């Protein structure tokens, strides 16, 4: 892969992949917060307070990780997994 | 892809900083202006130059105005187009009155429901009115509030309203800012020593980097918390889980929580009259005083207007604390009975309210307000010295290789940095020059802003040619002269058209206008000083060449 393509891939992973990962984090955090007995507003706010720390970390990691493939796998896979887990926890009767 | 961790962080810092820095410096600058948005409003709308007023009587003054508010004509036309002709009858569903300790005029909003489902975003229209709370009259001509309705929206969304794309760009820039801070700390390992290092007499590349580190590190906590809180304020827009994926669960949970608080989640659909809101406001103030925190009313909101299940919420102004608004007391609108008194915030909400309040700073503390300006300007200086360093480091090499990189980075920097100052000061001049009776006066002021900025872009590109020989662009100096001339002209025009010259405003202690005038004079002096120094540098290019 050329250097230009490699950079485009990393930038896309950092922004879009990172967003998906962060989205999954919000869903899972909200679901866990609800399980822990927080109100909807509090669980959601807690997720919002934490999510940008996660996003910044994944964005920086997207550039320093050794392999771009691993970045994509972790961000997209992790994002989908957390979204699914959070949705499952939420949909299940409490 | 990179040889080491530090290499990757250097790359990220350089390129995220350069590409999104152009947006970021605009966000920082207009954020800095927004600290004094209400004061800029006073400067721009002379008929509102009087003392801030407390919330007036709802029953006798606000309600008649709220009942007369109609949706914004443009939104109404768009809704008509979507509906393909006639619209159903518009019913107001929410009334809001909002003021702060810096507002002489009062803003009123009405939200209208179009269809059956108020949760549909397209089914809602908004209308607003600005009144003089001393007599309840509408502000004639609905003049544009330059500070709070133009510079502030520029700060949060760049006026790119199509699909909220401006908010997303600003959000991405804030994220890049956080990444730049993290990577910047990694790159500059000798952070503590660099903090105490400034060598203004060394060559340009060295002194810009010193200043970049100094402003970046000195205001690091400020930059960090403002980028972070800016993002959390709009988190609901960037991660709308409760409106999309989890909407059914959110609605069930929120309805249950509203029931637990004794508040109706939705309108009953049965018409009923509104009791005296003034009595509810008096009761809210009595309850705040009983809790040991007497205060003014910041916001009054009537939900489900005219319905049997209508609720009036009275919020306390947060002038004496960081958190913005709060301690709301909710009343049954038909009887004035207290339904719910908000308990002290939970830990999570408390932290969030603090962060939001810290960013939006509606509290009463003038010294802190000026420190915000200092922090914002330090942020601008940090980003701009970053641009300059980028160009200084590469310009000779690029000139030798015949590459345009440094040239266009420099031209973009001129166009954004001095360009936005030209645009801002040109807008203030237009505000004072355009006749009061001119039709579309608000639009013409905005055209002056964008037109001046566009000119600055063209000028910066046109004058960037010397970079090809690694020489400085004369555009920096020429636009600085334009800024100085426009800033001083704005002060002179304010004196000439309103009579509120500095001698008078200072003697009267009328700081909103005196402060804007003084800031313009100082900004003009700084721009003129920079222009003079750049002129000196232009004369001695050979000398610098010997050192290099």
Interface residues (C-beta under 8 A of the other chain):
Chain A: X3 X6 X7 X10 X15 X19 X22 X23 X26 X27 X30 X34 X38 X39 X40 X41 X42 X44 X45 X46 X47 X48 X49 X51 X52 X55 X56 X59 X60 X63 X64 X68 X83 X87 X90 X91
Chain B: X1 X2 X5 X8 X9 X11 X12 X172 X175 X178 X179 X182 X183 X228 X231 X232 X235 X236 X238 X239 X241 X242 X245 X246 X249 X250 X253 X254 X257 X346 X348 X349 X351 X352 X355
